[in-house]
Amino acid sequence: MLFARSAAIAILFAASLAAPSVHAQSVDDFAGCTGVDNDIERLACFDRVAAPLAGDGEMSAAVCTPMTVEDLKLDYNDILGTCAEVAGYVMQAGDIVLLMQSQMDANPFYVDASELTRDERRILLNCPTGCQLTVTGVVGEFNYNKGMKAATIRQ
């Protein structure tokens, strides 16, 4: 626990050298995250606190939490606004991309695929009935549904 608190303060100090506009309140925010017992919730807390330090608001792939679709469903409210790397069944239907536990999942997550590269969109097109893929992006609402804004997609 002491190590996590020291690491959080060291990260904040390093970030403050690069971005002098960091508020003093951030130290308390980082310190508050060290008291969270659940690993996923603690990481989500650190991601939320660190997000303003990322500059343009995009989270780098280095801080994305790997998880399953089941984890995404169970922890959705706790990880809103954080970056997740989710392995699951992906299906495209027109402009809609769905992320599911299996082909029969009745509660899919919607994926905003608008910023994917041409090659990543090709992966979706070559998977007309769905396939196992990993989607990396920021967890949030998409078209008024639970979902993600995809930064990358890979097989």
N, C-alpha and C positions, 0 to 999 in steps of 0.2 A: 504494500500500500504506500509506504514511504517512497519507494522507487518510482511508482506511478506519479505521485505528486511532484517529485523532483523532476521527472521527465517532462511533465506538463509545464512546469515553470521554466525549464530550460527551453522548451519549444516556444513558449510565449516570448521569452527574452530574445531568442534568435529572430522571431518574427518582428519584434518591435524594432530591431536594428534595421530591418528591411522596410518596415512600414511604420514610421514614427507616429502615425495617427491612431495607433491602437489605444483603446481606452483602458484605464486602470481597472475598470470593472472586469475585464477579460481574465485577469489573474484569479479573481474570485470564481468566475465561471469555470475556468479550467480546474481549479481546486475542488469545486463542487462535483465535478464529474468523477473524481477519484473515489467518492463515497458510494457510487452505484455498484451494487453487487453483481447483477447480471452482466455477463461479458458483452452481449450484443447491445444492451441498453447503454452500457458504459461507453462503448465505441461510438454509438449514435450520439451520445452527449458530447464527446470530444469533437465529432464531425460537425455538429451544430455550432459549437463554440469557435471552431477553426474556420468555418465557412467564410466569414467576413475577411479573414486574413489571406484567402486564396486570390484576392484581387478581382477577377472578373466574375466571381461567383461559381465558376466551374470547379468541381472537385477533381483532382488528378486521380489517375487509375491506382496510384499507390495507396490511397486511403479508402478504396472501395472494399466493402465487406462482402466476402464470398458467402453465398447462401443458396438454399433451395427455394422453390416456389412456396413450399409449406412454411419455411421460416419467414418469407416475405409476407405471407398472409397473417401469420401469428404476431409478427412484430411490426406490422405496417405503421400503426400510429406512433410507435416509438422511434422509427427510423425515417419519418417524413423529412424530406430535404437533404438526406444524406445519400452518398453514392453506394450502390450495391452492385454486386456481380452475381447474377442469378442464373443458375443452370436449370433449364426446364424445357417443356415442349412448346414450340413456337409455331403459330399458324397465321398466315396472312389471308385476309378476305377483303379484296379491293384495297382501300387505303387504311384499313384497320389491321393492326398486328396484335395478336393475343398471346399472352404468356400464361401457360397452364402447367399443372402438375402432370397431367396425362392428356391424351386425346379426348377423354370423356369428362374432363373437368368442367363442371357447370358454373364455376365462379372464376373466370379468367381475369388476369390483369391486363389492362390496355397499355400498349406501348406506342409512344410517339416516336416514329421512325423517320421523321422529316429531316434529321441532320445526319443520317447515315451516309456513308460514302456510296459511290456507284457499285463498287464490288460487294459491299455489305448488303445493298438492296438486291443484288443479283442472287446472293445466298437465299434470301427470302423468296424470290421468284422461282428458284430452282427447287423449292420445297413446297409444292402446291397443296399437298395434303398434310403438311406439318412435319416437323423434325425436331430432334434434340439440339438445342443451341444454348449459348451463354450470352445473355444480354447484360451489358454494363451501362449504368446510367443513374440519374438522380430519381429517387422515389418521390412521387407526388401524384396529383390528380391529372388526368388527361381526359378531355371531353366529359367532365363531371363524373368520372369513374376513377377508382383506385388504379394506379398505374405507375409508369416510369417514362422518363424522357431518355431514350437510348442514345448513348454516346458511341458505343460500338456494339457489334454483334458478331459472334464467331461460332464456328462448328466445334 
